[in-house]
Amino acid sequence: MARADHLPIYKKTYDLVLMITKVVKNFPRDYKLVLGKDLIEQSRDIVLMIYRVNNSSTDRLSKIIEILERMELIMLSLRLCKDMHFISIGQFARLSNLNVEICKQAEGWKKSEKRKQAPIGGTA
């Protein structure tokens, strides 16, 4: 099985964690400890989830779906940060682009898993 850190989705997610960690340092103190910490933890959790999917032979589809759900939660938090002026529009755009790229890769992974699980010989 391939090492997770060589996967494009893993690399993009690491980039997301790095960028989020950098922007959180400029949050107001009250929000840094709540919203900032949560954003960092959520993005780090996704890296771990990618590792788990890559090294799992069972229940991969539900794990991929969970990754997509977590990415939606991160996007919601990023929108909130932008609207509260904790991050600039440029930072939001870069983080959003990473989010979209990760979600596209996760969707491709999800489609691949669905094909693997489909019955052989036709539709059911």
N, C-alpha and C positions, 0 to 999 in steps of 0.2 A: 504494500500500500504506500502511496506517495506521502511524503512528509507534508504536513499542513502548511508549513511556512513557505513552501514553494508554490502554493496555489494563488492565482491572481486575486481571488476573493479574500484570502487571508491577508495578502499584502495591502489591498485597499482598505480593509478593516483596520489594520495596524496604522495606516496613514490617518484614518479617521480618529482613532484613539489619540494619536500624537497631536493632531490638530486641536481636538477638543481639549486635551490637557493644556495646551498652550493658551487657548482663548479663555479658559476658566480662570486663569491666574489674574485676569483683569476684571472679574466680576466683583460687584460690591460684596463686602464681607458677609452680610446676612444671606445672600444668595449663593455665594461660593460654597458655603458649608452644606447647603441643602440641594439646590438645583445643580450646581457645578459638580459636586461629589456624585450625585445620582447619574449625571451624564457620563462622567468618566467610568463609573462602575458598569453602567449599561453597555457602553461601547466595549469595555474590557470583557464583559460577559459574552458578547457576540464572538470575540476572538476565540474564547474557550469553546463556545458552541460549534464553531466551524471546525476546530480541532476534533471535537467529539464526533461530528458527522463524518468527517474524513476517516476516522479510525473505527467507525462502527459498521457492523454488518446488519444490524436490526434497527427498526424504527427510525430510519433515516428521514423519511418523508415528514413525519411529525416534527422532527428536530429542525428541519429546513423551514417548515411553516412557522415554527417558533422564532427562528432568526428573522423572518420577514415581519412578524408581529413586533418584535423588539426594535427593528429598524424604523417602523412606523412610530413607535413611542419616542425614539430618539429624534425623529423629524419633528414631532409635535413639540418636544422640549426646545429644539433649536428655533422653531418659529416663535415660541414664547420669549426666548432670549433676544431674538431680533426685535420683536415688538416692544420689549422692555428696554431696548437700547443697550444690552449687555454685550452684544456683538454687532459689528458693522454689517452693512448690506453685502460688502465684498466677502467678509468671512462667512456669512450665511450662504452666499452663492457657492463658495468653494466647498463648504461642508455639505450643502444640498447636492452638489454634483457627485461628491464621493458617495453619499447616501444612495443616489440613483444608480450609480455604477455597481455598488454592492448588491442592491436589490435586483438589478438585471442579472447579475451572476447567480444570485440565489434562486431566481425564477428559472434560469436555465438548469440549474442543479435539480430543482423541483420537477421540471418536465422530464428530465432524464430519469429520475427516480420513478415517476409515474409510468414511464415506458417500461422500465424494468419490472414493475409490479403488474403490468397489464397481462391478461391471460394470453398464452401463445395460441396462434391460429385464428385470430379474429377478435371481434368486439364482443363484449359481454353486457 
